[in-house]
């Protein structure tokens, strides 16, 4: 399977589908949002050279996954930025390295934008990110869900400091 990573801006017709995925998968973490507001947020990521932006994975003209780079992903943690967010791969394409490829490419783009560390939070994918060098820096409850906040630094060694 050949995967092409591209900017969402080059595939605006995917905004609606991505929004539906996000709403179904993570809507419980954003109870104040409806599908229309999620779609508006996703559409706002159609950029090439500034945050927020999103990348998509395409295989044989099939849309198979996405990842985002955002200023903030937790309303309660605006003290740290920017964030990797919205990593999603269609179920039938999972376990083929597409998620890792999307993460690698969004980190590359973040570096191009001058970002030297990224954050993310996850309720259940800590092991996936640890395998790619992300470190858990804090455990918190967010929207009644236990989450891990993780950091990826690439220009300086990891600090044990909790944030």
MONOR-V561611 format. One record per residue. SS is DSSP state (hx for helix, st for strand, lp for the rest). Layout:
ss: {SS	SS}
//
This chain:
ss: {lp	lp	lp	st	st	st	st	hx	hx	hx	hx	hx	hx	hx	hx	hx	hx	hx	hx	hx	hx	hx	hx	hx	hx	hx	hx	hx	hx	lp	lp	lp	lp	lp	hx	hx	hx	hx	hx	hx	hx	hx	hx	lp	lp	lp	lp	lp	lp	lp	lp	lp	st	st	st	st	st	st	st	lp	lp	st	st	st	st	st	st	st	st	st	lp	lp	lp	lp	lp	lp	lp	lp	lp	lp	lp	lp	st	st	st	st	st	st	st	lp	hx	hx	hx	lp	lp	lp	lp	hx	hx	hx	hx	hx	hx	hx	hx	hx	hx	hx	hx	hx	hx	hx	lp	lp	lp	lp	st	st	st	st	st	st	lp	lp	lp	hx	hx	hx	hx	hx	lp	lp	lp	lp	st	st	st	st	st	st	st	st	lp	lp	st	st	st	st	st	st	st	st	st	lp	lp	lp	lp	lp	lp	lp	lp	lp	lp}
//
